[in-house]
């Protein structure tokens, strides 16, 4: 799939999800691969979205959670990875933003990302490991200035909400 928010002009980012867990950056004009980065870190991370925060950093939402973390760096899952793209030909994972979940029967499943003002809004699916239980819709505001969660909005009574779509003016947002 491709990211919800378009990356830098002239660049195409492909998100290879479950089973592959790889990001691929391509130069559109030359139809050539610029870089690839595995984001599975030892488990099926199922990356769902990619968003460039600035010229050298990007976020990757990882829908999957690792049932046995602690073997490799950044192998927890259910998070947003922070990528360092200082060298576009060799991006690296430089950090992670843990996604909070208050229900022990549910796992956070970070999904689509979009900009609202100067913050990133993250749609979070909330599912049990076997997908038999679902939590109410949740949206988190992530501060790119500090790579941390700033706010949370739960949508009571509406489980499994879709991504946030922002109007061209930036004054309205809608969700499904």
Backbone torsions as a table, in degrees:
resi	resn	phi	psi	omega
1	UNK	NA	170.2	175.6
2	UNK	-112.1	157.5	-179.8
3	UNK	-63.3	155.5	175.6
4	UNK	-64.8	-45.9	179.8
5	UNK	-97.8	128.8	-176.9
6	UNK	-61.8	134.0	176.1
7	UNK	-75.1	-172.6	-178.3
8	UNK	-53.4	145.1	179.0
9	UNK	-52.9	139.9	178.3
10	UNK	86.1	-1.2	-177.4
11	UNK	-117.6	138.8	172.9
12	UNK	-118.1	130.8	176.1
13	UNK	-113.9	128.5	176.6
14	UNK	-109.2	132.1	179.0
15	UNK	-107.1	106.6	175.7
16	UNK	-89.5	112.9	-170.0
17	UNK	-82.8	-137.4	-171.5
18	UNK	-51.7	128.9	179.2
19	UNK	98.4	-26.0	179.4
20	UNK	-116.0	-51.2	175.1
21	UNK	57.7	50.8	-176.4
22	UNK	-134.1	141.4	170.5
23	UNK	-102.4	140.2	177.2
24	UNK	-128.4	126.6	175.5
25	UNK	-102.0	133.6	-179.9
26	UNK	-127.0	147.1	171.0
27	UNK	-86.3	118.4	-174.9
28	UNK	-66.3	-45.5	-176.4
29	UNK	-60.4	-41.6	-177.5
30	UNK	-98.0	-1.5	-177.9
31	UNK	49.2	43.7	-177.9
32	UNK	-122.5	149.9	176.8
33	UNK	-77.2	127.5	178.8
34	UNK	-92.9	-41.0	-178.2
35	UNK	-162.3	159.4	171.2
36	UNK	-136.8	148.1	179.0
37	UNK	-143.4	117.9	172.5
38	UNK	-70.1	133.3	179.1
39	UNK	-120.3	16.7	178.6
40	UNK	-81.0	-27.7	179.8
41	UNK	40.2	48.2	173.4
42	UNK	92.6	6.2	178.8
43	UNK	-154.5	173.4	179.4
44	UNK	-81.1	87.7	-173.9
45	UNK	-77.0	-22.2	177.0
46	UNK	51.7	64.7	180.0
47	UNK	-61.2	137.4	-175.9
48	UNK	-113.1	-27.0	-178.4
49	UNK	-153.9	163.0	-178.8
50	UNK	-139.7	134.9	179.5
51	UNK	-143.1	126.3	177.2
52	UNK	-80.1	122.0	-177.7
53	UNK	-83.0	-39.9	175.5
54	UNK	-156.6	-165.9	-174.8
55	UNK	-66.0	-21.0	-176.2
56	UNK	-124.8	0.0	-178.8
57	UNK	-131.9	150.5	177.2
58	UNK	-146.5	160.1	175.3
59	UNK	-112.9	147.4	173.5
60	UNK	-130.6	121.4	176.4
61	UNK	-84.8	132.8	179.9
62	UNK	-115.7	110.5	-174.8
63	UNK	-68.5	-34.1	-176.7
64	UNK	-83.9	150.3	174.6
65	UNK	-114.4	144.6	-179.4
66	UNK	-87.2	120.3	179.8
67	UNK	-70.4	-18.7	-180.0
68	UNK	-134.5	68.2	-179.1
69	UNK	-73.7	167.8	175.2
70	UNK	109.6	2.7	-179.4
71	UNK	-92.2	-31.9	-177.9
72	UNK	-134.8	158.7	174.1
73	UNK	-61.7	143.2	175.8
74	UNK	59.4	35.8	-176.6
75	UNK	-103.3	19.1	-179.4
76	UNK	-76.8	-42.8	-177.1
77	UNK	75.7	-177.6	-175.3
78	UNK	56.3	42.4	-170.3
79	UNK	-146.7	-175.2	171.5
80	UNK	-120.8	120.0	176.1
81	UNK	-80.2	146.7	173.1
82	UNK	-104.4	124.3	179.7
83	UNK	-106.6	138.9	172.7
84	UNK	-97.8	116.7	-179.3
85	UNK	-114.0	31.5	177.7
86	UNK	-55.1	-41.8	173.2
87	UNK	-105.9	100.8	-176.2
88	UNK	-58.1	-22.7	-179.7
89	UNK	-83.6	-10.0	-178.3
90	UNK	-145.9	65.8	179.0
91	UNK	-65.3	150.8	179.4
92	UNK	-135.6	155.0	173.4
93	UNK	-79.2	123.6	-177.8
94	UNK	-113.2	-9.4	179.7
95	UNK	-179.2	-178.2	177.9
96	UNK	-146.8	151.9	175.0
97	UNK	-113.7	112.7	179.2
98	UNK	-69.3	139.9	179.2
99	UNK	-103.4	118.4	-175.9
100	UNK	-70.6	146.6	174.0
101	UNK	-143.6	125.8	-175.8
102	UNK	-93.4	-11.4	179.8
103	UNK	-102.2	114.6	-176.9
104	UNK	-64.8	-17.0	178.8
105	UNK	-84.8	-7.5	-173.8
106	UNK	-117.2	146.6	174.0
107	UNK	-109.7	142.9	173.4
108	UNK	-74.0	137.1	180.0
109	UNK	-125.9	81.1	-179.0
110	UNK	-58.3	134.8	-172.3
111	UNK	-125.7	-117.1	-173.4
112	UNK	-77.5	150.5	178.6
113	UNK	-126.7	148.1	177.6
114	UNK	-153.2	163.1	176.9
115	UNK	-89.9	135.8	164.8
116	UNK	-129.2	106.8	-174.1
117	UNK	63.1	-129.4	-178.8
118	UNK	-97.4	9.2	179.2
119	UNK	-115.8	156.9	176.9
120	UNK	-95.2	128.1	174.4
121	UNK	-99.1	129.5	-176.9
122	UNK	-113.9	126.0	171.8
123	UNK	-82.0	128.7	-178.6
124	UNK	-118.5	114.4	169.5
125	UNK	-74.5	151.2	-178.2
126	UNK	-133.9	103.7	-174.4
127	UNK	-131.8	152.1	169.5
128	UNK	-73.1	163.5	-177.4
129	UNK	-58.0	-32.9	-179.9
130	UNK	-97.1	8.4	178.4
131	UNK	63.1	20.1	178.7
132	UNK	-85.8	-17.6	178.6
133	UNK	-125.5	145.0	178.6
134	UNK	-132.9	140.6	177.8
135	UNK	-96.5	169.8	176.6
136	UNK	-60.3	156.3	177.9
137	UNK	-59.2	146.6	-179.2
138	UNK	-143.3	139.2	175.2
139	UNK	-128.1	137.6	179.3
140	UNK	-120.6	144.8	172.8
141	UNK	-100.7	124.3	-179.2
142	UNK	-110.7	130.9	178.1
143	UNK	-89.1	113.9	175.6
144	UNK	-66.4	-21.7	179.2
145	UNK	-66.3	-30.6	-178.4
146	UNK	-127.2	1.6	-178.0
147	UNK	51.3	52.8	178.4
148	UNK	-146.2	161.4	177.9
149	UNK	-76.6	125.8	179.4
150	UNK	-97.2	-36.2	-176.0
151	UNK	-152.1	163.5	-179.1
152	UNK	-138.6	137.7	173.3
153	UNK	-129.0	119.4	173.9
154	UNK	-96.8	139.9	179.2
155	UNK	-107.3	86.2	-174.3
156	UNK	-59.7	131.7	177.0
157	UNK	86.0	-3.7	179.3
158	UNK	-122.4	88.9	179.2
159	UNK	-75.7	156.4	172.5
160	UNK	56.8	52.3	179.2
161	UNK	-70.4	151.5	177.1
162	UNK	-86.1	-174.9	-176.7
163	UNK	-65.7	160.0	175.1
164	UNK	-88.0	127.3	175.1
165	UNK	-105.8	131.3	-177.6
166	UNK	-106.9	135.7	-179.9
167	UNK	-66.5	158.4	178.6
168	UNK	-55.8	-32.2	179.1
169	UNK	-74.8	-18.5	-177.0
170	UNK	79.3	5.1	-176.2
171	UNK	-94.2	-17.7	-179.1
172	UNK	-128.4	148.5	175.2
173	UNK	-132.9	149.2	178.8
174	UNK	-133.8	153.7	176.0
175	UNK	-140.6	157.5	178.8
176	UNK	-112.6	NA	NA
